[in-house]
Amino acid sequence: MLRFITCGSVDDGKSTLIGRLLWESQQLMDDQMAALAADSRAYGTQGDALDFALLVDGLSAEREQGITIDVAYRFFATARRRFIVADTPGHEQYTRNMVTGASTADVAVLLIDASQGLLTQTRRHATLVSLMGIRHVVLAINKMDRVGFDAATFAALEAAFGDFAKEMGFANVTAVPLSALHGDNVTQRSQHTPWYTGPTLLEYLETVEIKVPVSGQAVFPVQWVNRPDPQFRGLSGTLAQGQLRVGDTLRVSASGHTAQLSEIVTMDGLRQEALAGDAVTLRLSHEIDASRGDILTLASNPLQSTDQFEATLVWMDEEPGLVGRTYDIKLASQWAGISITQIKYRLNTHTQVHEACATLALNDICVCTLATARPLVFDRFEDSKVLGGFILVDRFSQATVAAGLIRHSLRRADNVHAQALSVARTSRERLNGHGGRVVWFTGLSGAGKSTIANALEVALHAQGKRTYLLDGDNLRLGLNKDLGFTDADRVENIRRVAEVARLMMDAGLIVLTAFISPFEADREMARARVGEENFIEVFVNASLAECEARDTKGLYKKARSGQLPNLTGIGSPYQAPTHPHATVGGNAQTVAQAVEVLLTLLD
């Protein structure tokens, strides 16, 4: 079985090439040919001729617009080999779908329009092919009929791509002159290219040798604990790499617990061994604490763990990626919270130059450092796609925002350890006579956050409670004086506040924070750091009109005149809480009434 993708810039002929390949290798049934003829009359771009691109462009939007949007997979076989081909979109907007197709491919067929040459998206796809570990590339120089099958044009494009890709680590790049529309050099050698002596596209795909790496490191991500009855308990999943045999001693990477492998259960019965790619259920000699998200391996060859690493991120979301913002990471079957701690550089896919950047924009390829909320089992991507490749997921929309490839662990992850302290939070709370909490006030500038928080602290102090008020302006004068008001700086501002609030809560204090904190994702990050049970979100709900009418600091006047371009509510968005613990403020409620509501809530 050979898995390959077609990639390249838009309108370079990827879908047409696959359609022609399927047709010429006699993989189409009569009903498929009839459907293709009907679709060609309705949606085709080739006049009365068959439009082979319609064989893989199946979405109605794709047919109407004449573009590929999603990845389309097709299976076909010849007498010599079986194939799974992924037709990936060329539009920059859908680069994320190209990464999906490349993640499982062995060979990349990178198309170039001979009349257009190397385009920006061609270079981007070549870079992604290299990053995804694909080492065999067919440089399919298509639409040679448009340049009269000129050998010099072919040679110039082959040389230009060779210069561009010389540092990308490809094992081989085979250039083939093609006309996918007319079938030249697709499955049969073309009479129009007597100067070309290399293989046709199909000959290359049938004969290319792909060396499957054999790993001595067994990796079994647990996907499900199988308990059909009280007498049976098994750990189900797919063996990602290596092999396991009955009698092997297995280790749960996170906890270090070990047990012997007593049975390998499959749908076809018991087996003595499992190989990479096998979906099996493992029964152990005795019950150990292992569940979905754990990674099993051989006890004699344990896996590494880390909570800080450097990775290459391919950003896939229109919402920019910011340093300090918290996401979820999925690495094998492991899930955890994660934040970007530093963006080291962005890779310019056109020149391969490293550029400085502060945020990650759609389709950016950046090298970043990341920190996870707990240690995860990992490996370098070049050594293990399973433990080296991951995705980042937005905590609210559940959209995949980035694909990542681990480069290496950061040494400081192994050198920093939590120190056990003799006096715990419970002891401090007992001495204070009350529990520690964080009351997080959020709202527009001028809504009254500081006023209500200050009045609440006075009331709590009168009750003998130990408190501290962290005010946005006060921290901007000290701890956060180095930060501006860009989106990235606002994220870092809230991250620091959340860490300080957590430490003060650990001291047994009731901590009040008064910050605009405009982004819901950052307030959720603060909630995660403090703990759901300790976090009280208070929305000071004064409208923009009310805040602008007050304008006690003159900020809105400056914003309207263009002097403050990033003021929340004017030049920067405010995301109101969807489910706050309390909503106070506004012209309809006095400060005393708001404090009474919050005292009741705290009690």
BELQUI-V406792 format. One record per residue. N is the residue number from 1. RES is the residue in one letter. SS is DSSP state (2 for helix, 1 for strand, 0 for the rest). OMEGA is omega in degrees with one decimal (999 if undefined). D_CENTER is the distance of its C-alpha to the mean C-alpha in whole Angstrom. Layout:
<<N;RES;SS;OMEGA;D_CENTER> <N;RES;SS;OMEGA;D_CENTER>>
This chain:
<<1;M;0;175.6;28> <2;L;1;174.1;26> <3;R;1;176.9;23> <4;F;1;178.0;22> <5;I;1;166.2;21> <6;T;1;-177.2;22> <7;C;1;-177.3;20> <8;G;1;-175.7;22> <9;S;0;-178.0;23> <10;V;0;177.3;24> <11;D;0;175.4;27> <12;D;0;173.3;27> <13;G;0;-176.2;28> <14;K;2;-178.2;26> <15;S;2;178.4;27> <16;T;2;-180.0;30> <17;L;2;-179.5;30> <18;I;2;178.0;29> <19;G;2;177.8;31> <20;R;2;179.2;34> <21;L;2;178.1;33> <22;L;2;-177.2;33> <23;W;2;-176.0;36> <24;E;2;176.2;38> <25;S;0;174.5;37> <26;Q;0;-179.7;39> <27;Q;0;-175.8;36> <28;L;0;176.4;37> <29;M;0;-177.9;39> <30;D;2;-178.8;42> <31;D;2;176.6;40> <32;Q;2;178.0;37> <33;M;2;178.5;39> <34;A;2;178.5;41> <35;A;2;178.9;38> <36;L;2;179.0;36> <37;A;2;179.6;40> <38;A;2;179.3;40> <39;D;2;-179.7;36> <40;S;2;177.3;37> <41;R;2;-176.4;40> <42;A;2;-172.1;38> <43;Y;2;-169.9;35> <44;G;0;179.9;36> <45;T;0;-174.1;36> <46;Q;0;180.0;39> <47;G;0;-179.7;42> <48;D;0;-177.6;44> <49;A;0;177.6;42> <50;L;0;175.1;39> <51;D;0;-172.6;35> <52;F;2;179.4;33> <53;A;2;-177.6;30> <54;L;2;176.4;30> <55;L;2;-178.0;30> <56;V;0;175.3;26> <57;D;0;-171.9;26> <58;G;0;-179.0;26> <59;L;0;-179.8;25> <60;S;2;178.6;28> <61;A;2;178.9;26> <62;E;2;-178.0;25> <63;R;2;-179.4;29> <64;E;2;-176.6;30> <65;Q;2;-178.8;28> <66;G;0;179.7;28> <67;I;0;172.6;25> <68;T;0;-179.5;22> <69;I;0;-178.3;19> <70;D;0;177.4;17> <71;V;0;176.8;17> <72;A;1;-179.4;21> <73;Y;1;176.7;22> <74;R;1;176.4;25> <75;F;1;169.7;28> <76;F;1;-176.5;31> <77;A;1;171.1;33> <78;T;0;-180.0;36> <79;A;0;-173.3;39> <80;R;0;-172.1;37> <81;R;0;171.9;33> <82;R;1;-174.3;31> <83;F;1;163.4;28> <84;I;1;-177.9;25> <85;V;1;176.2;23> <86;A;1;176.1;20> <87;D;1;-174.1;21> <88;T;0;-177.1;18> <89;P;0;-180.0;19> <90;G;0;-178.7;20> <91;H;0;179.2;19> <92;E;2;-178.9;17> <93;Q;2;-174.9;16> <94;Y;2;178.8;14> <95;T;2;-179.8;13> <96;R;2;179.3;10> <97;N;2;175.7;12> <98;M;2;179.2;14> <99;V;2;177.8;11> <100;T;2;-179.8;11> <101;G;2;-177.5;15> <102;A;2;-172.6;15> <103;S;0;-178.1;13> <104;T;0;-172.9;16> <105;A;0;175.0;19> <106;D;0;-176.2;21> <107;V;1;174.7;23> <108;A;1;171.6;22> <109;V;1;-175.8;24> <110;L;1;-175.8;24> <111;L;1;173.2;26> <112;I;1;172.6;28> <113;D;1;-175.2;31> <114;A;0;-178.9;34> <115;S;0;-177.9;35> <116;Q;0;-179.6;32> <117;G;0;-178.9;31> <118;L;0;179.1;28> <119;L;0;-178.1;26> <120;T;2;-178.8;23> <121;Q;2;174.6;20> <122;T;2;179.8;22> <123;R;2;178.6;21> <124;R;2;-180.0;18> <125;H;2;176.8;17> <126;A;2;178.3;20> <127;T;2;179.7;17> <128;L;2;176.7;14> <129;V;2;178.6;17> <130;S;2;-179.1;18> <131;L;2;-177.2;15> <132;M;0;173.2;14> <133;G;0;177.2;17> <134;I;0;-173.6;19> <135;R;0;179.4;23> <136;H;1;-174.3;25> <137;V;1;168.7;25> <138;V;1;175.4;28> <139;L;1;-175.5;28> <140;A;1;-179.7;30> <141;I;1;-169.2;32> <142;N;1;178.2;32> <143;K;0;177.4;35> <144;M;2;178.0;38> <145;D;2;-179.4;40> <146;R;2;178.6;39> <147;V;2;176.1;41> <148;G;0;-178.7;43> <149;F;0;-176.5;42> <150;D;0;-177.9;43> <151;A;2;-178.4;42> <152;A;2;177.9;42> <153;T;2;179.0;39> <154;F;2;-177.7;37> <155;A;2;-179.4;38> <156;A;2;179.2;37> <157;L;2;177.8;33> <158;E;2;-179.7;33> <159;A;2;-179.6;34> <160;A;2;178.9;32> <161;F;2;177.6;29> <162;G;2;177.6;30> <163;D;2;-178.6;31> <164;F;2;-170.4;27> <165;A;0;-172.9;25> <166;K;0;179.8;28> <167;E;0;-173.2;25> <168;M;0;174.0;22> <169;G;0;177.3;24> <170;F;0;177.4;25> <171;A;0;175.8;27> <172;N;1;174.1;29> <173;V;1;-178.2;29> <174;T;1;-179.4;31> <175;A;1;-179.4;32> <176;V;1;175.4;34> <177;P;1;-172.3;36> <178;L;0;157.9;35> <179;S;1;-176.8;36> <180;A;0;-177.7;34> <181;L;0;-176.7;36> <182;H;0;174.7;39> <183;G;0;-178.1;38> <184;D;1;176.8;39> <185;N;0;174.4;38> <186;V;0;173.8;35> <187;T;0;-179.0;38> <188;Q;1;179.5;41> <189;R;0;-175.0;42> <190;S;0;174.6;43> <191;Q;0;-178.8;46> <192;H;0;-177.8;45> <193;T;0;179.0;44> <194;P;0;-179.5;46> <195;W;0;-178.1;45> <196;Y;0;-176.2;42> <197;T;0;-178.3;43> <198;G;0;-176.5;39> <199;P;0;166.8;38> <200;T;0;-179.8;37> <201;L;2;-178.0;33> <202;L;2;177.2;34> <203;E;2;178.5;36> <204;Y;2;-176.8;33> <205;L;2;-179.7;31> <206;E;2;-171.4;34> <207;T;2;-177.5;34> <208;V;0;-178.6;31> <209;E;0;178.7;31> <210;I;0;178.7;28> <211;K;0;178.3;28> <212;V;0;-177.8;26> <213;P;0;177.2;26> <214;V;0;-175.2;27> <215;S;0;173.5;26> <216;G;0;-179.4;28> <217;Q;0;178.4;25> <218;A;0;179.5;25> <219;V;1;-179.6;22> <220;F;1;175.5;22> <221;P;1;-179.9;19> <222;V;0;179.7;21> <223;Q;0;-173.6;20> <224;W;1;171.9;23> <225;V;1;-172.3;26> <226;N;1;-179.5;29> <227;R;1;-179.8;32> <228;P;1;177.3;34> <229;D;1;-176.2;37> <230;P;0;-176.8;39> <231;Q;0;-174.6;40> <232;F;1;171.6;36> <233;R;1;179.6;33> <234;G;1;178.3;31> <235;L;1;-173.9;27> <236;S;1;177.9;25> <237;G;1;177.4;22> <238;T;1;178.0;22> <239;L;1;-172.3;23> <240;A;1;178.3;20> <241;Q;1;-179.0;22> <242;G;0;177.3;26> <243;Q;1;179.3;29> <244;L;1;177.8;30> <245;R;1;175.3;34> <246;V;0;-176.9;36> <247;G;0;177.5;38> <248;D;0;173.3;35> <249;T;1;-176.4;34> <250;L;1;-178.3;30> <251;R;1;170.9;28> <252;V;1;-170.2;26> <253;S;0;-175.1;24> <254;A;0;-174.4;23> <255;S;0;-177.2;27> <256;G;0;178.8;29> <257;H;0;-177.6;31> <258;T;1;175.7;32> <259;A;1;178.2;34> <260;Q;1;176.7;35> <261;L;1;-175.3;34> <262;S;1;-179.8;37> <263;E;1;170.5;36> <264;I;1;-173.4;33> <265;V;1;175.4;33> <266;T;1;176.9;32> <267;M;0;-180.0;33> <268;D;0;179.0;36> <269;G;1;-177.9;37> <270;L;1;176.1;37> <271;R;1;179.5;36> <272;Q;0;179.2;37> <273;E;1;176.0;34> <274;A;1;-179.4;30> <275;L;1;-178.6;28> <276;A;0;-179.1;25> <277;G;0;-179.4;23> <278;D;0;173.5;26> <279;A;1;-171.9;25> <280;V;1;170.1;28> <281;T;1;-177.8;29> <282;L;1;172.5;30> <283;R;1;-175.4;33> <284;L;1;-175.8;34> <285;S;0;175.7;37> <286;H;0;-176.5;37> <287;E;0;173.5;34> <288;I;0;-178.2;32> <289;D;0;177.8;29> <290;A;0;-178.2;26> <291;S;0;179.9;24> <292;R;0;-177.6;20> <293;G;0;176.6;18> <294;D;0;178.3;20> <295;I;1;176.0;20> <296;L;1;176.0;24> <297;T;1;177.3;25> <298;L;1;-179.3;29> <299;A;0;-178.5;31> <300;S;0;-177.5;32> <301;N;0;-173.4;29> <302;P;0;178.9;27> <303;L;0;177.9;23> <304;Q;1;174.4;22> <305;S;1;177.4;20> <306;T;1;171.9;18> <307;D;1;175.3;17> <308;Q;1;-178.6;16> <309;F;1;175.0;15> <310;E;1;-176.5;14> <311;A;1;169.4;11> <312;T;1;179.5;11> <313;L;1;169.6;7> <314;V;1;-173.2;7> <315;W;1;-170.8;7> <316;M;0;-173.2;7> <317;D;0;177.7;9> <318;E;0;173.7;13> <319;E;0;-174.1;13> <320;P;0;173.9;12> <321;G;1;-173.9;11> <322;L;1;174.2;13> <323;V;0;178.1;15> <324;G;0;179.9;16> <325;R;0;-175.7;14> <326;T;1;175.7;12> <327;Y;1;170.1;9> <328;D;1;177.0;9> <329;I;1;170.4;7> <330;K;1;179.9;8> <331;L;1;-168.1;10> <332;A;0;177.3;13> <333;S;0;-178.1;14> <334;Q;1;174.7;14> <335;W;1;176.2;12> <336;A;1;170.5;13> <337;G;1;-177.7;12> <338;I;1;175.4;11> <339;S;1;175.5;12> <340;I;1;-178.0;12> <341;T;1;179.2;15> <342;Q;1;170.0;16> <343;I;1;-173.4;15> <344;K;1;176.5;18> <345;Y;1;173.8;18> <346;R;1;179.5;16> <347;L;1;174.5;17> <348;N;0;-173.6;20> <349;T;0;179.7;19> <350;H;0;-176.4;23> <351;T;0;-175.8;24> <352;Q;0;178.6;22> <353;V;0;176.2;23> <354;H;1;-176.7;21> <355;E;1;176.0;21> <356;A;0;175.9;21> <357;C;0;-177.3;19> <358;A;0;179.7;18> <359;T;1;177.0;15> <360;L;1;179.4;12> <361;A;0;-179.3;13> <362;L;0;178.2;12> <363;N;0;174.2;12> <364;D;0;171.8;12> <365;I;1;-172.8;12> <366;C;1;170.9;12> <367;V;1;-173.8;13> <368;C;1;166.9;13> <369;T;1;-175.6;14> <370;L;1;178.0;12> <371;A;1;-179.6;14> <372;T;1;-178.3;14> <373;A;1;177.2;16> <374;R;1;179.9;18> <375;P;1;177.8;18> <376;L;1;173.9;16> <377;V;1;-173.3;17> <378;F;1;168.2;16> <379;D;0;174.6;17> <380;R;0;-177.1;16> <381;F;0;-178.9;15> <382;E;0;177.1;18> <383;D;0;-178.1;20> <384;S;0;177.1;17> <385;K;2;-177.1;14> <386;V;2;-177.0;14> <387;L;2;179.2;14> <388;G;2;179.8;13> <389;G;1;-176.8;9> <390;F;1;172.0;7> <391;I;1;172.3;3> <392;L;1;-175.2;3> <393;V;1;175.5;6> <394;D;0;-173.5;9> <395;R;0;-175.5;12> <396;F;0;-178.6;14> <397;S;0;-175.7;13> <398;Q;0;176.7;11> <399;A;0;173.9;9> <400;T;1;-174.7;5> <401;V;1;-178.0;5> <402;A;1;167.1;3> <403;A;1;-174.9;4> <404;G;1;178.8;6> <405;L;1;-177.4;10> <406;I;1;177.2;12> <407;R;1;177.1;15> <408;H;1;174.8;17> <409;S;1;175.1;18> <410;L;0;-174.3;20> <411;R;0;-178.5;24> <412;R;2;177.6;24> <413;A;2;179.9;22> <414;D;2;-174.0;25> <415;N;2;-178.6;27> <416;V;0;-177.6;27> <417;H;0;177.3;28> <418;A;0;-179.0;29> <419;Q;0;177.0;32> <420;A;0;-178.4;34> <421;L;0;-175.8;37> <422;S;0;179.1;40> <423;V;0;-175.6;40> <424;A;0;-179.9;37> <425;R;2;-179.0;36> <426;T;2;178.5;38> <427;S;2;179.1;41> <428;R;2;179.3;41> <429;E;2;178.5;40> <430;R;2;178.8;44> <431;L;2;179.5;45> <432;N;2;-177.9;44> <433;G;0;176.8;45> <434;H;0;-179.9;42> <435;G;0;175.2;38> <436;G;0;179.6;35> <437;R;1;171.6;33> <438;V;1;176.3;31> <439;V;1;-170.8;32> <440;W;1;178.1;29> <441;F;1;177.4;31> <442;T;1;179.8;29> <443;G;0;-179.0;30> <444;L;0;174.2;31> <445;S;0;-179.4;33> <446;G;0;-178.8;37> <447;A;0;-178.6;36> <448;G;0;-178.1;38> <449;K;2;-177.9;35> <450;S;2;-178.7;37> <451;T;2;-179.0;41> <452;I;2;179.0;40> <453;A;2;178.8;38> <454;N;2;178.7;41> <455;A;2;177.7;43> <456;L;2;178.7;41> <457;E;2;177.2;42> <458;V;2;-179.6;45> <459;A;2;179.1;46> <460;L;2;178.8;44> <461;H;2;178.6;46> <462;A;2;177.7;49> <463;Q;0;-179.2;48> <464;G;0;-179.7;48> <465;K;0;177.6;44> <466;R;0;-172.0;42> <467;T;1;168.0;40> <468;Y;1;-179.0;38> <469;L;1;174.6;37> <470;L;1;-177.4;34> <471;D;1;-176.0;34> <472;G;2;-178.4;32> <473;D;2;-179.2;35> <474;N;2;179.3;36> <475;L;2;176.7;33> <476;R;2;178.4;32> <477;L;0;-177.0;36> <478;G;0;-174.7;35> <479;L;0;-174.2;32> <480;N;0;-177.3;29> <481;K;0;179.8;32> <482;D;0;-174.9;30> <483;L;0;174.8;27> <484;G;0;-175.4;27> <485;F;0;171.3;26> <486;T;0;179.2;23> <487;D;2;-179.2;20> <488;A;2;179.6;19> <489;D;2;178.1;22> <490;R;2;177.9;22> <491;V;2;180.0;19> <492;E;2;177.1;21> <493;N;2;-178.4;24> <494;I;2;178.3;23> <495;R;2;-179.8;21> <496;R;2;179.9;24> <497;V;2;-179.4;26> <498;A;2;179.9;24> <499;E;2;178.5;25> <500;V;2;179.7;29> <501;A;2;179.4;29> <502;R;2;179.2;28> <503;L;2;-179.8;31> <504;M;2;174.5;33> <505;M;2;178.4;33> <506;D;2;175.5;33> <507;A;0;177.3;36> <508;G;0;-177.9;37> <509;L;0;166.7;37> <510;I;1;-172.8;37> <511;V;1;176.8;34> <512;L;1;179.2;34> <513;T;1;179.3;32> <514;A;1;-177.6;32> <515;F;0;174.5;29> <516;I;0;-177.6;28> <517;S;0;-168.0;25> <518;P;0;-172.5;24> <519;F;0;-178.3;20> <520;E;2;180.0;19> <521;A;2;-177.7;16> <522;D;2;174.9;18> <523;R;2;176.3;21> <524;E;2;174.6;19> <525;M;2;178.1;18> <526;A;2;178.0;21> <527;R;2;-179.6;22> <528;A;2;-179.4;20> <529;R;2;-178.0;22> <530;V;2;-176.2;25> <531;G;0;-176.6;25> <532;E;2;-175.3;25> <533;E;2;-176.6;29> <534;N;2;-168.3;30> <535;F;1;178.4;28> <536;I;1;-178.0;30> <537;E;1;-179.2;29> <538;V;1;179.1;31> <539;F;1;175.7;31> <540;V;1;-165.8;34> <541;N;0;171.2;34> <542;A;0;-176.8;36> <543;S;0;178.2;36> <544;L;2;179.8;35> <545;A;2;178.3;39> <546;E;2;-179.0;40> <547;C;2;-178.3;38> <548;E;2;177.8;39> <549;A;2;178.0;43> <550;R;2;177.7;43> <551;D;0;-174.5;41> <552;T;0;-178.7;42> <553;K;0;-179.5;41> <554;G;0;-175.4;41> <555;L;2;-177.5;37> <556;Y;2;177.7;37> <557;K;2;178.2;40> <558;K;2;-179.4;39> <559;A;2;-179.8;35> <560;R;2;179.3;38> <561;S;0;177.4;39> <562;G;0;-178.7;36> <563;Q;0;177.8;37> <564;L;0;-173.0;33> <565;P;0;-174.5;31> <566;N;0;-179.4;28> <567;L;0;-179.7;30> <568;T;1;-179.0;28> <569;G;0;179.0;29> <570;I;0;-178.8;31> <571;G;0;-179.8;28> <572;S;1;-173.4;25> <573;P;0;170.4;24> <574;Y;0;179.3;25> <575;Q;0;-177.4;23> <576;A;0;177.8;26> <577;P;0;178.7;25> <578;T;0;-178.9;25> <579;H;0;178.7;27> <580;P;0;176.1;29> <581;H;0;179.4;31> <582;A;1;174.1;34> <583;T;1;-177.0;34> <584;V;1;173.2;37> <585;G;0;-175.8;39> <586;G;0;-176.1;40> <587;N;0;-176.0;43> <588;A;0;-176.0;44> <589;Q;0;177.8;44> <590;T;0;177.5;46> <591;V;2;-179.6;44> <592;A;2;178.2;46> <593;Q;2;178.2;45> <594;A;2;179.0;42> <595;V;2;179.4;42> <596;E;2;177.4;44> <597;V;2;-176.1;41> <598;L;2;175.7;39> <599;L;2;177.1;42> <600;T;2;179.4;42> <601;L;2;-179.6;38> <602;L;2;178.1;39> <603;D;0;999;42>>
